Amino acid sequence: MDVDILYFAWVRERIGLDREEVDPPAEVTDVAGLIAWLATRSPGHASALGDPTCLRAAIDQKFAGSDALITGAYEVALFPPVTGG
């Protein structure tokens, strides 16, 4: 299952990519599992994704919690919490 992962703000800066296409293992079924798996891909990934409480996600352009299933998703975006002003 190929999924397009989009990175924004300091997440993008630490990883050094704005997007990548990945094929997570079958046991990765939700956002939390995806983040944990992605964090193992490189030191930059580990730096950006090491503390999932500092991240927000969207699946196919809809906000999603860490327990949201990624099965069948085309796109998962990872970004810091959004603040208004």
Secondary structure, 3 states (H helix, E strand, C coil): CCEEEEECHHHHHHHCCCEEEECCCCCCCEHHHHHHHHCCCCHHHHHHHCCHHHCEEEECCEEECCCCECCCCCEEEEECCCCCC
